[in-house]
């Protein structure tokens, strides 16, 4: 803990409250909390499906990818339909760790 802020060091440590704080959602409703839980799971699954990596905790750079994906999904309230919608920073990090390169 640094200055009252908990340092996130692994993807598995990210909670829906962390996501709410990241997207500056001060007082999430019960509906918001459920949605944040859902998009947090979807973001992790998205990373796994795009990289082939199962242990996301091995890569600390995936932490920001989770946050960015969650923010984008919250802001747009839609799921990525194709790879042309993926944030460039997120795609670059996912590509660095992909085990499904052909």
C-alpha positions in Angstrom: 0.0 0.0 0.0 1.4 3.4 -1.0 -0.3 6.5 0.3 -3.6 4.7 1.0 -3.6 3.3 -2.5 -3.4 -0.4 -3.0 -0.9 -1.3 -5.8 -2.3 -3.8 -8.2 0.4 -6.3 -9.4 -1.6 -9.0 -11.0 -4.7 -9.2 -13.2 -6.4 -11.5 -10.6 -6.3 -8.7 -8.0 -8.4 -6.3 -10.1 -11.9 -5.9 -8.6 -15.0 -4.3 -10.0 -14.4 -1.5 -7.5 -11.0 -0.9 -9.0 -12.6 -0.7 -12.4 -15.3 1.7 -11.1 -12.5 3.9 -9.6 -10.6 3.8 -12.9 -13.6 4.9 -15.0 -14.4 7.5 -12.3 -17.7 6.0 -11.4 -18.1 7.5 -7.9 -21.3 5.8 -6.7 -22.1 2.8 -8.9 -25.7 1.5 -8.7 -26.3 -2.2 -8.1 -26.9 -2.5 -11.9 -23.6 -0.8 -12.5 -21.8 -3.1 -10.1 -23.2 -6.2 -11.9 -22.2 -4.7 -15.3 -18.7 -4.0 -14.0 -18.3 -7.6 -12.8 -19.4 -8.8 -16.2 -17.1 -6.6 -18.3 -14.2 -7.4 -16.0 -14.7 -11.1 -16.7 -15.2 -10.4 -20.5 -12.0 -8.3 -20.6 -10.0 -11.2 -19.0 -11.6 -13.7 -21.4 -10.9 -11.3 -24.4 -7.2 -11.2 -23.5 -7.0 -15.0 -23.1 -8.8 -15.6 -26.4 -6.6 -13.1 -28.3 -3.3 -14.2 -26.9 -3.8 -17.9 -26.0 -2.3 -17.1 -22.6 -4.2 -18.7 -19.7 -2.2 -17.2 -16.8 -2.7 -13.5 -17.1 -0.9 -12.9 -13.8 2.4 -13.6 -15.5 2.3 -10.3 -17.4 1.9 -7.1 -15.5 1.2 -5.2 -18.7 -2.1 -7.0 -19.0 -3.3 -5.0 -16.0 -3.7 -1.8 -18.1 -5.2 -3.8 -20.9 -8.0 -5.0 -18.5 -8.6 -1.4 -17.4 -8.7 0.0 -20.9 -11.0 -2.8 -22.2 -13.3 -2.3 -19.2 -13.5 1.4 -19.8 -14.1 1.0 -23.4 -16.8 -1.6 -22.9 -18.4 0.6 -20.2 -18.3 3.8 -22.3 -19.5 2.1 -25.5 -21.8 -0.5 -23.8 -21.0 -2.9 -26.7 -18.8 -5.8 -27.2 -16.1 -5.9 -29.9 -17.6 -7.3 -33.0 -14.3 -7.5 -34.9 -10.6 -6.8 -34.4 -10.8 -3.4 -36.2 -12.4 -1.9 -33.1 -9.5 -2.8 -30.7 -7.5 0.0 -29.1 -4.0 0.1 -30.7 -2.1 0.0 -27.4 -4.2 -2.9 -26.2 -3.7 -4.8 -29.5 0.1 -4.2 -29.4 0.3 -5.6 -25.8 -1.9 -8.6 -26.7 0.2 -9.3 -29.8 3.4 -9.3 -27.7 2.1 -12.2 -25.7 0.3 -14.2 -28.3 1.1 -17.9 -28.5 -1.2 -18.4 -31.5 1.1 -16.7 -34.0 0.8 -18.2 -37.5 
